[in-house]
Amino acid sequence: MDIWQPERGETLLARALVTFATGAAPRVSGMRWFRDTERNDIQHELPGWPEGPVYTARSTGGVAGRNTVKGAAIALGLGFLAALSFGGANVTSGGGNNYMKSGSATPDDRDNEVLDFPVMWAAPGTIARTLPWQLDPARSPEKHYRTHAIVTDRRLVIVGFPYSKKNDKLIEDVVLWEIPLDKISQVKPRRYKTGTDAEIVFSDGSWCRLRSPARRKFTRYLLPHELIRLDALTPEQRSTVENFLRESDVPNSAFPVVSHHPCGHYRIEVVVPSKVDSFFGISENSMLMDAQGAEVEIADYHPDDF
């Protein structure tokens, strides 16, 4: 095991599985492009990148044909489920629908989600062009290799490691890329379809679109976040933090991270640097408290809390 660890005095905030995103709209489904600001394909210009697939967006006719086949398949499936139900079988939709609820059927950016699907938008010499090719599922399939994003109070780091289904706890990190957090100017959650994408805009205007099953965890600390020292909390708030740590009973955990949200709530989070999963990333326990130190129930969460 060779799990990446922060330097002395650096605070580990999050670690999550990430890749370049994949198109979901019918015209670009299963595809992605690497573009300059004139919308030219630049993947052949990226230094050190191996050859990868060259995609062509589907025509309107092709999309219509795919939708016809898809519609027929759905109708056949519904008919099969109806037959099972009629015969007395207990048929449910499973957990997939809960996952999809975080997404949206309406695109945020039609040009870049429906008509085209760039996951890199970068003029020559810009930051996005330095991203590692291992983030591309077409060049580095996830069944053999995984890439994780690590966020600290100083930087964003991309690490990679070989993946074995037989031992998904075996992590041998190699640092592929890193950048100081002050080089990130904007983070845009993208909700279209699955709701697992985020657009990361760098200080030079270039950007990338990444997908993570833990998008909220991955993006939460990328922009300036007010981290609070424990000695700056009120006695009531410190008592809540101490009770949370006792109840969490997490061995080998890092020091608790307390952040102040614009809405006035406080997030308390404890991560376990030595415990990393190839899919879920780093484990953490968290809770919210209000200004008086009382725990905030999920029904009372504000938009900022997510």
Salt bridges, closest charged atoms under 4 A:
GLU7 OE1 - ARG154 NH1 3.39
GLU7 OE2 - ARG155 NH2 3.84
GLU10 OE2 - ARG155 NE 2.68
GLU45 OE2 - HIS44 NE2 3.80
GLU45 OE1 - ARG129 NH1 2.91
ASP108 OD1 - ARG191 NH2 3.94
GLU113 OE2 - ARG209 NH1 2.83
ASP116 OD1 - ARG35 NH2 2.97
ASP116 OD2 - ARG39 NH1 2.88
ASP136 OD1 - ARG32 NH1 3.12
ASP136 OD2 - ARG139 NH1 2.56
ASP173 OD2 - ARG15 NH1 2.80
GLU178 OE2 - ARG155 NH1 2.97
ASP197 OD2 - ARG209 NE 2.91
ASP197 OD1 - ARG211 NE 2.64
GLU199 OE2 - LYS188 NZ 3.61
GLU199 OE1 - ARG190 NH2 3.12
GLU226 OE1 - HIS260 ND1 3.45
ASP231 OD1 - ARG229 NE 2.90
GLU269 OE2 - ARG220 NH1 3.41
ASP277 OD2 - LYS169 NZ 2.82
GLU284 OE1 - LYS217 NZ 3.56
ASP305 OD1 - HIS261 ND1 2.83
ASP305 OD2 - HIS265 ND1 2.79
